[in-house]
Amino acid sequence: MPTQHRIERALQLGLQASRQTGHPPRLAAAMQHAVFPGGARIRPKLVLAVALACGEDDTELTDAVAAAIELLHCASLVHDDLPCFDDAATRRGLPSVQRAFGERLAVLAGDALIVAAFQCLALGTRRHLSRLPGLMQTVCQGVGMPMGIVAGQAWECEPQVALRDYQQAKTGALFAAATMAGAQAAGAEGLDWRALGEQMGQAYQVADDIRDVAFDAALLGKPVGQDLALGRPSMARELGLEGALAEFHRLIELTLAIVPVCPGAARFRQLIRLEADRLVPQKLMAERLAERLAAAA
């Protein structure tokens, strides 16, 4: 079964409980709106890719882990778009949940998606129950305190923050959870994949900083210029666009170099290269840099 189909099916199954008779229909609709249609699904793709590289032996478990990671990511986006944070009007080219359903339902939808994620995780381990404690610990570290995505969001509320600490918590932590949980879902050692996930997460956050200043809202499907407008830490602000691009490519090369030895290593490196070019297309960035040089002349 193709990877994308596996992910979408697992997410539909993960939200099945919210569609049962007697549910609050607008809350269920808000949850669906937050998850479908999705973005690149890079985090669940990582889960599946690592599990396959480690000799996947339970597709139901892998799919459940992938869905749990993506549901947590979607929940973080719903909360990130709230008026108290970014007050974003759009997400993935559509109205954000808070704009489509109101602030109260957006808060509840994000909360409900977090619960649904852990339900997915618990149900998916039925055939390999011994793997649940390790997976639970990995996922909790990726989303909670002291270094998960909740901490990353909280750093925006502090008067001072080290940029790399902020990026590691806000983005790197869930990427590390994805790679580690992918290995654990296949019965392998998750710690072997932690460094790779952290490096990928850092690269992804730098790419997000670049896209915020170099792309337009129509291309991204969400507001741009948010880092500057909200005073958020940003590699593009700290190093400039050229410096941020150099840092992005450095992190990608470092990520490629630390892929653990496994049967699927070559395929995994190719996935990283393709994702890097999707995030920061070299041709488009060359055009953007040329435009900036021309404007400065």
C-alpha positions as CSV (number, residue, x, y, z in Angstrom):
1,M,0.0,0.0,0.0
2,P,1.4,3.5,-0.9
3,T,2.8,5.5,2.0
4,Q,0.4,8.4,1.6
5,H,-2.6,6.1,1.5
6,R,-1.5,4.4,4.7
7,I,-1.2,7.7,6.5
8,E,-4.5,9.1,5.3
9,R,-6.3,5.9,6.2
10,A,-4.7,5.8,9.7
11,L,-5.7,9.4,10.3
12,Q,-9.3,8.6,9.3
13,L,-9.3,5.7,11.7
14,G,-7.9,7.9,14.4
15,L,-10.8,10.4,14.1
16,Q,-13.4,7.7,13.8
17,A,-14.5,8.1,17.5
18,S,-15.3,11.8,16.9
19,R,-17.9,10.9,14.3
20,Q,-19.9,8.5,16.4
21,T,-23.6,9.2,17.1
22,G,-24.2,11.8,19.8
23,H,-21.0,13.7,19.2
24,P,-21.0,17.6,19.1
25,P,-21.1,18.0,15.3
26,R,-19.2,21.3,15.1
27,L,-16.4,20.0,17.2
28,A,-16.1,16.9,15.0
29,A,-16.1,19.2,11.9
30,A,-13.4,21.4,13.4
31,M,-11.2,18.3,14.1
32,Q,-11.7,17.1,10.5
33,H,-10.9,20.6,9.2
34,A,-7.6,20.7,11.2
35,V,-6.4,17.3,9.8
36,F,-7.8,17.2,6.2
37,P,-6.6,18.0,3.7
38,G,-3.2,17.8,5.2
39,G,0.2,19.3,4.3
40,A,3.3,17.4,3.3
41,R,2.8,14.8,6.2
42,I,6.6,14.7,6.6
43,R,6.4,13.6,10.2
44,P,4.3,10.5,9.6
45,K,6.3,9.8,6.5
46,L,9.4,9.7,8.6
47,V,7.8,7.2,11.0
48,L,7.0,4.9,8.1
49,A,10.3,5.3,6.4
50,V,12.3,4.6,9.6
51,A,10.1,1.6,10.5
52,L,10.6,0.2,7.0
53,A,14.4,0.8,7.2
54,C,14.4,-1.1,10.5
55,G,12.5,-4.1,9.2
56,E,8.8,-3.3,9.9
57,D,6.9,-6.2,11.3
58,D,3.5,-4.7,12.3
59,T,2.0,-2.3,9.8
60,E,-1.0,-1.6,12.1
61,L,1.3,-0.4,14.8
62,T,3.5,1.7,12.5
63,D,0.4,3.3,11.0
64,A,-1.0,4.1,14.5
65,V,2.3,5.7,15.5
66,A,2.4,7.7,12.3
67,A,-1.2,8.9,12.9
68,A,-0.5,9.8,16.5
69,I,2.5,12.0,15.6
70,E,0.6,13.8,12.9
71,L,-2.5,14.4,15.1
72,L,-0.2,16.0,17.7
73,H,1.3,18.1,15.0
74,C,-2.1,19.2,13.8
75,A,-3.2,20.0,17.3
76,S,-0.1,22.2,17.7
77,L,-1.0,24.1,14.5
78,V,-4.6,24.7,15.7
79,H,-3.3,26.2,19.0
80,D,-0.5,28.1,17.2
81,D,-3.1,29.9,15.0
82,L,-5.2,31.1,18.0
83,P,-5.5,34.8,18.6
84,C,-3.3,34.6,21.7
85,F,-0.4,33.4,19.5
86,D,-0.3,34.0,15.8
87,D,-4.0,34.9,15.2
88,A,-3.5,33.3,11.7
89,A,-6.4,33.6,9.3
90,T,-5.3,30.8,7.0
91,R,-3.6,27.4,7.2
92,R,-2.7,25.2,4.2
93,G,-4.6,27.6,1.9
94,L,-7.9,27.4,3.9
95,P,-9.3,29.3,6.8
96,S,-7.6,28.4,10.0
97,V,-9.7,26.4,12.5
98,Q,-10.2,29.5,14.7
99,R,-11.4,31.5,11.8
100,A,-13.7,28.8,10.4
101,F,-15.2,27.6,13.7
102,G,-14.4,30.3,16.3
103,E,-11.8,30.5,19.1
104,R,-13.6,28.3,21.6
105,L,-14.0,25.3,19.2
106,A,-10.4,25.7,18.1
107,V,-9.1,25.3,21.6
108,L,-11.3,22.3,22.1
109,A,-10.4,20.8,18.7
110,G,-6.7,21.0,19.5
111,D,-7.3,19.4,22.9
112,A,-9.4,16.6,21.4
113,L,-6.8,15.9,18.7
114,I,-4.2,15.4,21.5
115,V,-6.4,12.9,23.2
116,A,-7.1,11.1,19.9
117,A,-3.4,10.8,19.3
118,F,-2.8,8.9,22.5
119,Q,-5.9,6.7,21.8
120,C,-4.3,5.8,18.4
121,L,-1.1,4.9,20.1
122,A,-2.7,2.7,22.7
123,L,-4.9,0.8,20.3
124,G,-2.1,0.3,17.8
125,T,0.0,-1.7,20.2
126,R,-2.4,-4.5,20.7
127,R,-0.1,-7.1,19.1
128,H,3.1,-5.7,20.6
129,L,2.0,-4.4,24.0
130,S,5.6,-4.5,25.3
131,R,6.5,-1.7,22.9
132,L,3.9,0.8,24.3
133,P,5.9,2.1,27.3
134,G,8.9,3.1,25.1
135,L,6.7,4.6,22.5
136,M,4.7,6.5,25.1
137,Q,7.8,8.0,26.6
138,T,9.2,9.0,23.2
139,V,6.0,10.7,22.1
140,C,5.5,12.5,25.5
141,Q,9.1,13.8,25.3
142,G,8.3,15.1,21.8
143,V,5.3,17.1,22.9
144,G,5.6,18.0,26.6
145,M,8.0,19.6,29.0
146,P,10.9,20.2,29.3
147,M,11.9,20.1,25.6
148,G,8.8,19.2,23.5
149,I,6.7,21.4,21.3
150,V,4.7,22.8,24.2
151,A,8.0,24.1,25.6
152,G,8.8,25.5,22.2
153,Q,5.6,27.5,22.1
154,A,6.2,28.7,25.6
155,W,9.7,30.1,24.7
156,E,7.8,32.7,22.6
157,C,6.4,34.0,25.9
158,E,9.8,34.5,27.5
159,P,11.8,37.8,27.3
160,Q,14.9,36.0,26.1
161,V,15.6,32.7,24.4
162,A,18.6,31.0,22.7
163,L,17.5,30.5,19.0
164,R,18.7,26.9,18.8
165,D,16.9,25.9,22.1
166,Y,13.7,27.5,20.7
167,Q,14.0,25.7,17.4
168,Q,15.0,22.3,18.9
169,A,11.9,22.4,21.2
170,K,9.4,23.8,18.7
171,T,10.3,21.7,15.7
172,G,13.2,19.3,16.4
173,A,11.6,17.5,19.3
174,L,8.6,16.1,17.3
175,F,10.9,15.2,14.4
176,A,13.1,13.2,16.9
177,A,10.0,11.6,18.2
178,A,9.0,10.6,14.7
179,T,12.3,8.9,13.9
180,M,12.7,7.3,17.3
181,A,9.1,6.1,17.4
182,G,9.4,4.7,13.8
183,A,12.3,2.5,15.0
184,Q,10.5,1.5,18.2
185,A,7.4,0.6,16.2
186,A,9.5,-2.0,14.3
187,G,11.1,-3.3,17.6
188,A,14.4,-1.5,17.0
189,E,16.3,0.9,19.3
190,G,14.9,4.4,19.1
191,L,17.9,6.2,20.5
192,D,19.9,5.2,17.4
193,W,17.6,7.5,15.4
194,R,17.3,10.4,17.8
195,A,20.2,12.6,16.5
196,L,18.9,12.2,12.9
197,G,15.4,13.4,13.9
198,E,16.8,16.3,15.8
199,Q,19.0,17.4,12.9
200,M,16.1,17.1,10.4
201,G,13.9,19.1,12.8
202,Q,16.5,21.9,13.0
203,A,16.8,22.0,9.2
204,Y,13.0,22.1,8.8
205,Q,12.7,25.0,11.2
206,V,15.5,26.9,9.4
207,A,13.6,26.2,6.2
208,D,10.4,27.6,7.8
209,D,12.3,30.8,8.8
210,I,13.5,31.1,5.2
211,R,10.0,30.6,3.7
212,D,8.5,33.1,6.1
213,V,10.7,35.9,4.5
214,A,11.3,34.6,0.9
215,F,7.9,33.1,-0.1
216,D,4.4,34.6,-0.4
217,A,1.2,33.7,1.3
218,A,-0.3,32.2,-1.8
219,L,2.6,29.8,-2.2
220,L,2.7,28.8,1.5
221,G,-1.0,28.7,2.2
222,K,-0.6,30.7,5.4
223,P,0.5,34.2,6.4
224,V,4.1,35.3,5.8
225,G,6.3,37.8,7.7
226,Q,5.0,36.4,11.0
227,D,8.4,36.1,12.6
228,L,9.2,39.8,12.2
229,A,5.6,40.9,13.0
230,L,5.5,38.9,16.2
231,G,9.1,39.3,17.2
232,R,9.8,35.6,17.1
233,P,13.3,34.1,17.0
234,S,14.3,33.4,13.4
235,M,17.5,32.1,11.7
236,A,16.7,34.3,8.7
237,R,16.5,37.4,10.9
238,E,19.7,36.5,12.8
239,L,21.9,35.4,9.8
240,G,20.1,37.0,6.8
241,L,18.6,35.1,3.9
242,E,22.0,33.9,2.5
243,G,23.3,32.9,5.9
244,A,20.1,31.0,6.7
245,L,20.3,29.2,3.3
246,A,23.9,28.2,4.1
247,E,22.8,26.9,7.5
248,F,19.9,24.9,6.0
249,H,22.2,23.2,3.5
250,R,24.8,22.5,6.3
251,L,22.1,20.8,8.4
252,I,20.9,18.7,5.5
253,E,24.4,17.5,4.7
254,L,24.9,16.7,8.4
255,T,21.5,14.8,8.5
256,L,22.5,12.7,5.4
257,A,25.8,11.8,7.1
258,I,24.3,10.4,10.3
259,V,21.6,8.1,8.8
260,P,22.1,4.9,10.9
261,V,23.4,1.8,9.1
262,C,20.3,-0.2,8.0
263,P,19.0,-1.9,4.9
264,G,17.0,1.1,3.9
265,A,19.7,3.8,4.3
266,A,20.0,4.7,0.7
267,R,16.3,5.1,0.2
268,F,16.1,7.1,3.4
269,R,18.8,9.5,2.2
270,Q,16.9,10.0,-1.0
271,L,13.7,10.9,0.9
272,I,15.8,13.6,2.8
273,R,17.1,15.1,-0.4
274,L,13.6,15.3,-2.0
275,E,12.1,16.9,1.1
276,A,15.0,19.4,1.3
277,D,14.3,20.5,-2.3
278,R,10.5,20.7,-1.7
279,L,11.0,22.9,1.4
280,V,13.6,25.2,-0.2
281,P,13.6,24.8,-4.0
282,Q,17.1,25.8,-5.2
283,K,15.8,27.4,-8.5
284,L,13.2,29.5,-6.6
285,M,15.7,30.6,-4.0
286,A,18.2,31.7,-6.6
287,E,15.5,33.9,-8.1
288,R,14.6,35.4,-4.7
289,L,18.3,36.2,-4.0
290,A,18.7,37.7,-7.4
291,E,15.6,39.9,-6.8
292,R,17.0,41.1,-3.5
293,L,20.4,41.9,-5.0
294,A,18.7,43.9,-7.8
295,A,16.6,45.8,-5.3
296,A,19.7,46.7,-3.2
297,A,21.7,47.9,-6.2
